[in-house]
Amino acid sequence: MRLKALTVSAFVLVVLSLVVASCAPAAPPPTAAPPTPVAGRPTPTPAVASPQEQALAQLLAAAKKEGKVTVYAFSFTGDIGIALQKGFQDKYGIPVELITGRGAEMGERIKTERRIGTVVADIMESSPANTTNLKVGGATVSSSDIPVLKEKDVWQVDPLVNDPEGHLLGHRAMNFGPYINTNLVKPGEEPKSYKDFLNPKWEGKMLTSDPNVSSGSYDLFVTLMEYNRIDLDTVRAIGKAARLAPGTRQIAEALARGEFPLGVEFSDVDAAPFLKEGAPIRALPMQEGVVSLTSAMVRVKDGPHPNAAKLFMNWMLSKEGQTVYTKAAGLASVRKDVADARHAGSHVNAPLFPIDVKIAEKEAQLFRDKYLVNLWKK
């Protein structure tokens, strides 16, 4: 009996020890030893987003909530506009609505939208004169805080060249001046100076943009006068001898079709689609030089999608956006790290005179005052 009792007691002790063991906390897993450094190889450190990357991420999150961006544009037409819409939407998933037209007319449309309290446009893209006029009218806001402007030593042309306050952001660099139709102007007879336009053989056979509705003639003539490259009498005589076109794009079309031999002023961006197709036009390297113009984007005050607008402007000035744009448009970039995509026949080998902020403001004022309209009255 005693042996049996001991056996039972031993069994109870074993059971109790198992119960106690099961209730005890599990032992922590062994700590993994740090990786042994490899001689000559630095230990990797976790990637930390830069302030610029963080700002872009915050801007993207806000833009996605707004859902789209509406751009009133002069130059984002045809294949160019399609390339920009696709590039931006593929990158960020945000659609771009493009409404194109002449800069002066779009500016008036935006002013009307603001008066009636129904603003549709988020961005307007046009010449320095038209965008400056919109700014002077209190219809724009600064975008100087967009992340891409923090990049240093990448700019061929400073995006703030026309406005240090950051309302106007220069997104395309181009040269602006005369072109000829090479089928209609014989070799050796090309004008070499603006004074050559005063030859009676060009009267009624050259086109310039109508200063009532287009800033193109102001961009060219006011800038050259500011640099003392052309005198007032020559400007007056050219305007009186020329035929007027609604805008610079229409001048390019008329020259490419062979309707006129000489276009007094249009730009690389106007010429690009025709040069791409092999049209018989080319730029004239004038003795007085040609104008270097940086077209601008402005963000419209009270636009319905302010963050999407800033994101689009940021992308347009990024290396990716500039690559998409210059390839589609056949232009040089405002960035040093994007290849020049201009076609043969664009403005080359002539002194360049840039439109800076003071000239842009003067052009805008003269455009409002209809200076060339009055100068060219016949």
C-alpha positions in Angstrom: 0.0 0.0 0.0 2.8 2.4 0.9 4.5 1.7 -2.5 1.2 2.5 -4.3 0.8 5.8 -2.3 4.3 6.8 -3.3 3.6 6.1 -7.0 0.5 8.2 -6.9 2.4 11.1 -5.2 5.1 11.0 -7.8 2.5 11.1 -10.5 0.9 14.2 -8.9 4.2 15.9 -8.7 4.9 15.3 -12.4 1.5 16.7 -13.4 2.0 19.8 -11.2 5.4 20.5 -12.7 4.0 20.3 -16.2 1.2 22.7 -15.3 3.6 25.2 -13.8 5.8 25.0 -16.9 2.9 25.7 -19.2 2.0 28.8 -17.3 5.4 30.3 -17.3 6.2 33.0 -19.9 7.8 31.9 -23.0 11.5 32.6 -23.3 12.3 35.5 -25.8 13.7 34.4 -29.2 17.4 34.8 -29.5 18.5 38.3 -30.7 19.9 38.1 -34.2 23.5 39.1 -34.5 24.1 42.3 -36.6 25.4 41.6 -40.0 29.1 41.3 -40.2 30.5 44.3 -42.1 32.2 43.5 -45.4 35.5 45.0 -45.8 35.4 48.0 -48.2 31.6 48.1 -48.4 29.7 50.8 -46.5 26.8 49.7 -44.3 23.5 50.7 -46.0 21.4 53.3 -44.4 17.6 53.7 -44.7 16.5 56.1 -47.5 15.1 59.4 -46.2 12.9 61.6 -48.4 14.3 65.0 -49.1 12.3 68.1 -48.2 11.5 68.6 -51.9 10.2 65.0 -52.2 8.1 65.4 -49.1 6.6 68.7 -50.4 5.8 67.0 -53.7 4.1 64.1 -51.9 1.9 66.5 -50.0 1.1 68.4 -53.1 0.2 65.2 -55.0 -2.1 64.1 -52.1 -4.0 67.4 -52.2 -4.2 67.4 -56.0 -5.7 63.9 -56.2 -8.5 65.1 -53.9 -9.3 67.9 -56.4 -9.5 65.4 -59.3 -8.4 67.4 -62.4 -6.8 70.6 -63.7 -8.1 73.0 -66.4 -5.6 74.8 -68.6 -6.3 77.7 -71.0 -3.4 77.5 -73.4 -2.1 79.2 -76.5 0.6 76.6 -77.5 -0.6 73.3 -76.1 -2.4 72.4 -79.3 -2.7 69.3 -81.4 -0.1 66.6 -80.8 1.5 68.8 -78.2 -1.6 69.0 -76.0 -2.2 65.2 -76.4 1.4 64.5 -75.3 1.1 66.7 -72.2 -2.3 65.3 -71.2 -1.0 61.7 -71.5 2.3 62.4 -69.8 0.8 64.1 -66.8 -2.1 61.7 -66.4 0.2 58.6 -66.8 2.5 60.1 -64.1 -0.1 61.2 -61.5 -3.5 59.8 -62.6 -5.0 63.3 -62.8 -6.7 64.3 -66.1 -5.9 67.6 -67.8 -8.7 69.6 -69.6 -7.2 71.8 -72.3 -9.0 74.8 -73.8 -6.9 76.5 -76.5 -7.1 79.9 -78.1 -5.4 83.3 -78.5 -3.8 84.6 -75.3 -5.6 88.0 -75.3 -9.0 86.4 -75.7 -8.3 83.8 -73.0 -7.2 86.5 -70.7 -10.5 88.4 -71.2 -12.4 85.2 -70.7 -10.7 84.7 -67.3 -11.5 88.2 -66.3 -15.2 87.6 -67.1 -15.2 84.4 -65.2 -13.9 86.2 -62.1 -16.4 89.0 -62.4 -19.4 86.6 -62.5 -17.9 84.4 -59.7 -17.6 81.2 -61.8 -13.9 80.6 -62.4 -13.2 77.6 -64.7 -9.5 78.1 -65.5 -6.8 76.9 -63.1 -3.9 77.9 -65.4 -3.4 80.2 -68.4 -0.4 79.7 -70.7 0.6 82.5 -73.1 3.1 85.2 -73.9 4.7 87.4 -71.3 2.5 90.4 -72.3 -0.8 88.5 -72.0 0.2 86.8 -68.7 1.5 90.0 -67.2 -1.7 91.8 -68.1 -3.6 89.1 -66.2 -1.3 89.6 -63.2 -1.7 93.4 -63.3 -5.4 92.8 -63.2 -5.1 90.9 -59.9 -6.2 87.6 -61.5 -3.2 85.5 -60.7 -1.4 84.1 -57.6 2.2 83.2 -57.0 3.5 79.6 -57.5 7.0 80.4 -56.3 6.8 77.6 -53.7 6.5 74.7 -56.1 9.1 72.0 -55.4 10.9 72.1 -58.8 12.0 75.7 -58.3 14.3 74.5 -55.5 16.5 72.7 -58.1 19.7 74.6 -58.6 22.1 74.8 -61.6 19.6 73.1 -64.0 18.1 76.1 -65.7 19.0 77.2 -69.2 16.5 80.0 -68.8 15.4 80.9 -65.3 11.6 80.2 -65.0 11.3 83.5 -63.0 12.9 85.6 -65.7 9.6 87.4 -66.4 8.5 87.7 -62.8 10.6 87.2 -59.7 7.4 87.1 -57.6 6.5 83.7 -59.2 3.2 84.5 -60.8 4.6 84.0 -64.3 6.6 80.8 -64.6 8.6 80.5 -67.9 8.1 77.0 -69.3 9.3 77.3 -72.9 12.3 79.1 -74.5 12.0 80.2 -78.1 13.3 82.7 -80.6 11.0 85.2 -82.2 11.5 86.9 -85.6 11.1 86.8 -89.4 10.7 83.7 -91.6 10.5 83.4 -95.4 9.0 80.9 -97.8 12.0 79.6 -99.6 10.0 78.9 -102.8 8.9 82.5 -103.0 12.1 84.3 -102.0 15.1 83.6 -104.2 18.5 82.9 -102.7 20.4 86.1 -102.2 17.2 88.2 -102.1 16.4 87.4 -98.4 16.1 90.5 -96.1 19.2 90.8 -93.9 18.0 93.7 -91.9 14.6 95.0 -90.7 15.2 98.0 -92.9 15.1 95.7 -95.9 11.4 95.2 -95.2 10.9 98.8 -96.4 11.8 97.8 -100.0 8.7 98.5 -102.1 8.7 94.9 -103.3 7.6 93.7 -99.9 4.7 96.1 -99.5 1.5 94.1 -99.0 3.5 90.8 -99.3 4.5 90.5 -95.6 2.4 89.5 -92.7 2.6 90.7 -89.1 0.2 90.0 -86.2 -2.7 92.3 -85.7 -1.9 94.4 -82.6 -5.6 94.7 -81.8 -5.8 91.0 -80.8 -2.3 89.6 -80.6 0.7 90.5 -78.5 3.1 89.0 -81.1 4.0 92.4 -82.8 4.6 93.9 -79.3 6.9 91.0 -78.3 9.1 91.7 -81.4 9.1 95.4 -81.9 8.9 96.7 -78.4 11.8 94.5 -77.3 14.0 95.5 -80.2 13.2 99.2 -79.5 14.1 98.7 -75.8 17.5 97.3 -76.8 17.9 100.1 -79.4 18.1 97.6 -82.2 15.4 99.2 -84.3 14.1 102.8 -84.6 10.5 104.0 -84.3 10.3 105.2 -87.9 11.2 101.7 -89.2 8.6 100.1 -86.9 6.0 102.5 -88.1 6.8 101.9 -91.8 6.8 98.1 -91.5 3.4 98.2 -89.8 1.9 100.4 -92.5 3.4 98.2 -95.3 2.4 94.8 -93.9 -0.8 92.9 -94.0 -2.3 91.9 -90.6 -2.9 88.3 -89.4 -5.0 87.4 -86.3 -1.9 85.9 -84.6 1.6 84.4 -85.1 0.3 80.9 -85.8 -1.8 82.2 -88.7 1.4 83.9 -90.1 3.2 80.5 -90.0 0.3 78.8 -91.7 0.1 81.4 -94.5 3.8 81.1 -95.2 3.8 77.3 -95.2 0.9 77.3 -97.7 2.8 79.7 -100.0 0.3 82.6 -99.6 2.9 85.1 -98.5 6.7 85.2 -99.0 7.6 86.9 -95.7 6.4 86.7 -92.1 7.6 89.5 -90.0 7.3 87.7 -86.7 6.6 84.3 -85.4 8.4 81.8 -83.2 10.1 78.4 -83.2 6.9 76.9 -81.7 4.8 78.3 -84.5 7.2 77.1 -87.1 7.9 73.6 -85.6 4.9 71.6 -87.0 5.5 72.9 -90.5 9.3 72.4 -90.4 8.6 68.9 -89.1 6.5 68.2 -92.3 9.2 69.7 -94.6 7.4 72.9 -95.4 9.6 75.4 -97.4 10.1 77.9 -94.6 13.1 79.0 -92.6 14.1 81.7 -90.2 16.1 84.8 -91.1 19.2 85.6 -89.0 18.7 89.4 -88.9 21.6 91.8 -88.4 19.7 93.5 -85.6 19.1 90.2 -83.9 15.9 88.3 -82.9 13.9 88.3 -79.7 14.4 85.5 -77.1 11.0 84.9 -75.5 10.0 82.8 -72.6 6.3 82.0 -72.6 4.7 81.7 -69.2 2.2 79.8 -67.2 0.1 81.7 -64.5 -2.1 80.2 -61.9 -5.5 81.8 -61.9 -6.7 83.3 -58.6 -9.7 81.4 -57.2 -9.2 78.6 -59.7 -11.2 75.5 -58.6 -8.2 73.1 -58.5 -5.2 75.1 -57.0 -3.1 72.1 -55.9 -3.6 70.2 -59.2 -2.6 73.5 -60.9 0.6 73.7 -58.9 1.3 70.0 -59.5 0.9 70.5 -63.3 3.2 73.5 -63.3 5.8 71.6 -61.3 5.7 68.7 -63.8 5.9 71.1 -66.8 9.2 72.4 -65.4 10.6 69.0 -64.3 13.0 67.1 -66.4 10.3 64.6 -67.4 7.7 67.3 -68.3 10.2 69.3 -70.3 11.3 66.2 -72.2 7.7 65.4 -73.1 7.0 69.0 -74.1 10.1 69.9 -76.1 10.0 66.6 -78.1 6.3 67.1 -79.0 6.7 70.9 -79.8 10.2 70.8 -81.4 11.7 73.3 -79.1 14.7 74.0 -76.9 14.2 73.5 -73.2 14.4 75.9 -70.3 16.5 73.2 -68.6 20.1 72.3 -69.3 19.5 68.5 -68.7 16.9 68.2 -71.6 18.1 67.9 -75.2 17.3 70.7 -77.8 14.5 69.4 -80.0 14.4 72.2 -82.5 14.1 71.5 -86.2 16.5 72.7 -88.9 15.3 76.1 -90.2 14.5 77.6 -86.7 16.2 80.8 -85.6 19.9 80.4 -85.4 23.1 82.4 -85.8 21.6 85.7 -84.7 22.1 87.9 -81.6 19.4 87.2 -79.0 17.6 89.8 -77.0 15.6 88.4 -74.1 12.3 89.8 -72.8 12.9 90.4 -69.1 10.4 91.4 -66.5 10.7 95.2 -67.2 10.2 94.7 -70.9 7.2 92.3 -70.3 5.6 94.9 -68.0 6.1 97.7 -70.6 4.8 95.5 -73.4 1.7 94.7 -71.4 1.0 98.4 -70.7 1.5 99.3 -74.4 -0.8 96.5 -75.4 -3.5 97.8 -73.1 -3.0 101.3 -74.5 -3.1 100.0 -78.2 0.2 101.7 -78.9 0.9 99.8 -82.2 -2.7 100.1 -83.3 -2.4 103.8 -83.2 1.1 103.9 -84.6 0.0 101.8 -87.6 -3.2 103.6 -88.5 -3.2 104.0 -92.3 
